[in-house]
Amino acid sequence: MSSTRILDVAKAAGVSTATVSRALNSPEQVSEEMRSLVMAAVETTGYRMNRSARNLRKQQSGEVLILVPNLGSPVFSQIISGIEETFSNTDYNVLIADTRSRDPSRDLLAELLAETRADGIIILDGQVSARAGDWLRQNASQQLIVFACDWAEGLNIPVVRSNNRRGAASAIQYLHSLGHQKIAHITGAEDNIQTIARREGVLEERARLNLPLRPDWVIRGDFTLPSGYQAAEHILALGEKPTAVFCASDMMAFGLISRLSLAGVRVPEDISVMGFDDIELAEYYLPRLTTIRQNRRAMGETAAARVLAYLNGNTDELFHERIIDVELIVRDSCAPPAE
C-alpha cells in the first residue's frame, strides 16, 4: 500500500488538503483547471485513495450492479462492455449477476433486487415478474435504477432502449421491397417487452403495405437457437409456405436456417431469412445474415453515464427515456422470391 498521504499531494499541487479532497471525492465542486492540477500531483506522488474509507464516509458501497437475463447470450456482451468501459476509470466496481434460474420456483431478479446494497442498478432484463415489478414500484424513488432494455411501462424509471418497433417495421419494409408478400414472423418470448415492441412494428408495417397475414405464419419463439430450429419444423409442415421469414432475434434465424438446410431448403434461393440484433456471428454465418443492428454498446454507455452522473451529484441529468437508433444491415440471406 502506498505511504503517500493526502498532505503530500496538497504540497505537490500547492493547494490545501481540503481542495485535494474535493477534487478527488466531489470533482463537480472544483474547476477543471484545479482538478487537473490535483490529478497531476496524484500521478507525481503515487497517491492512492483508500476506496473503502471513501465509500464509508459517503455511505456508499462503491458498487454498481448489472442484472442480465442470460449471461450466455451474445446479445448482452456489447451492452456490458459499454457499461464497464464507462466505469473503468472511476472508483466504482461493476458487478454482474445472471437473473436466469434453472429453478422455476425462484425469481432471481426479485431476489437480487431485494438483497443488493449497490449504489446503482442497471437492468437488462426485459421480462419483469409481478414480484420484481412490485419491488421496483415501491423502491424506485429511493434506489438509483436504469433499464437498458425495453421496459418502463408503469414504472417511473429511466430507460435506454433500441427503437425495436422501427427496426421490425424496417425489416418488413425491406422484405417487401424485394417482392415478398408472404412473410412469416418468429416472435420472441411471451410477455417480453422486446417481443411486444417488435411484434407491433411488424403488424403496423403489414397493415401499411396491405400484406396478407395468416395466423400460422406467426410462430412463437423465445429468442434462442433451439426455438428457431423448432420454428423451421412448423414452416416445413405448412401447406402454403411463406417466401420470407423475419425472426425477432439473430439466434432464432440461425436455428431456422440450420433446420431448413437439413431439409434441403436453400436460403435465400428458396426462402429468405432475416434476423434482429446483428450479433458478431451474423457477419460470419452462412449465408451471412441480413438483420437489424442494435447499437448495444451505445445503450450500455448511455445507461452507465446516467448512473455515473447521478452518483457524482449531477441530478440535473435526469431523463425518462433515451431511444437508440437501429440500422438495416443487408447481407446474403435475403433475395427476391423464387418464381
SULVENGI-V84488 format. One line per field, one symbol per residue. ss: DSSP state (H for helix, E for strand, L for the rest). A space follows every 10 residues. Layout:
ss=???
This chain:
ss=LLLLLHHHHH HHHLLLHHHH HHHHHLHHHL LHHHHHHHHH HHHHHLLLLL HHHHHHHLLL LLEEEEEELL LLLHHHHHHH HHHHHHHLLL LLEEEEEELL LLLLLLLHHH HHHHHLLLLE EEELLLLLLH HHHHHHHHHL LLLEEEELLL LLLLLLLEEE EELHHHHHHH HHHHHHHLLL LLEEEELLLL LLHHHHHHHH HHHHHHHHHL LLLLHHHEEL LLLLHHHHHH HHHHHHHLLL LLLEEEELLH HHHHHHHHHH HHLLLLLLLL LEEELLELLH HHHLLLLLLE EEEELHHHHH HHHHHHHHHH HLLLLLLLLL EEEELEEEEL LLLLLLLLL
